[in-house]
């Protein structure tokens, strides 16, 4: 079972109580959802959302004992307002967004999310999405590749990496993660524990799934979905996501639409890091609608 990050902090700040209704906008394998459902029993309901249909299937299986209190939705959290309106739930008390990938997606999806496996270059959360990572690598111009590597990967060697990709694809189409990793390793050298391909893979995944745009779409609607006193929690795993949440929250706080419940993002305790080292980069920000 996937270990949900910052679970104690989520339960403390979202404070789910019997018979309240919640949204888990990124249900994944259902770890956070399970804890929320246990706390909102006997009649509280949850909308469980995920773009990845495989995640929805796993969550349904993992949460089957709660099925009469869960509405599963295979959609992007960017459509949060439509999802809640169509779900017919009255008064949503809280929303959770966890922008991390599940271990299952990395290790078992076969879609090329991990540079540690040689798989097809897909990287789509939703297989109905038109563009794959292979399309991006083989069809984008050098300037476009440089932009996404810089903007979404914050990769210092964006220019050299893009040039190497253009050269390699001129000889033959780049189709697998293994082929891409070999190109990257010639340009970017390993520093400590961080694999040379980390930032490039992150940039490709963000571009393919339009992740930051989806977050921006959701943020517009969060205040519309929450009643006064309702809360939203955001777990981010890299600076781009965290910056988006921080700036949005500051802006709405100045306008007295929300209040920020933790001025600095919460991070995993030493105890949690021992059990789940993957929680190291997780940052949690929580807001309350005024």
FENLIN-V27263 format. One line per field, one symbol per residue. ss: DSSP state (@ for helix, = for strand, . for the rest). psi: psi as a letter, one per 30 degrees, with the letter a starting at -180 (. if undefined). burial: b if it has 24 or more other C-alpha atoms within 12 Angstrom, else e. A space follows every 50 residues. Layout:
# FENLIN-V27263
ss = ???
psi = ???
burial = ???
This chain:
# FENLIN-V27263
ss = ......@@@@@@@@......====......@@@@@@@@@......===== ..@@@@@@@@@@.@@@@@@=====..@@@@@@@@@@@....=======.. ..@@@@@@...........=............@@@@@@@..@@@@@@@@@ @......@@@@@@@@@@@@@@....=@@@@@@@@@@@...=..=...@@@ @@@@@@@@@.@@@@@@@@@@@@@@@===========..@@@@@@@@@@@@ @@@@...===.....=...@@@@@@.@@@@@.=======.
psi = kkjkkheeeeeeefhklkglklkjfifbfgeeeeeeeefglffklkkjkk fjeeeeeeeeefgffgffgkjkkjlkffgeeeeeeffgkkikflkkkjgl kleeeefffgggfkfgkjlkidgkejffkekleeeeeffkleeeeeeeee effhjfheeeeeeeeeeeffelkjfleeeeeeeeffekkkjbfkkffeee eeeeeeeegheeeeeeeeeefeffeklkfllkkjjlfleeeeeeeeeeee efeeghelkkfjekkklkleeeeeeifffegkkkkklkk.
burial = ebbbbbbbbbbebbbbbeebbbbbbbbbbbbbbbbbbbbbbeebbbbbbb bbbbbbebbbebbeebeebbbbbbbbbbbbbebbeebebebbbbbbbbbb bbebbbeebbbbbbbeeebbbbbbbbeeeebbbbbbbbebebebbbbbbb bbbebebbbbbbbbbbeebeeeebbbbebbbbbbbebbeeeeeeebbbbb bbbbbbbbbbbbebbbebbbbbbbbbbebbbbbbbbbbbbbbbbbbebbb eeeeeebbbbbeeebbbbeeeeeeeeeebbbbbbbbbbbe
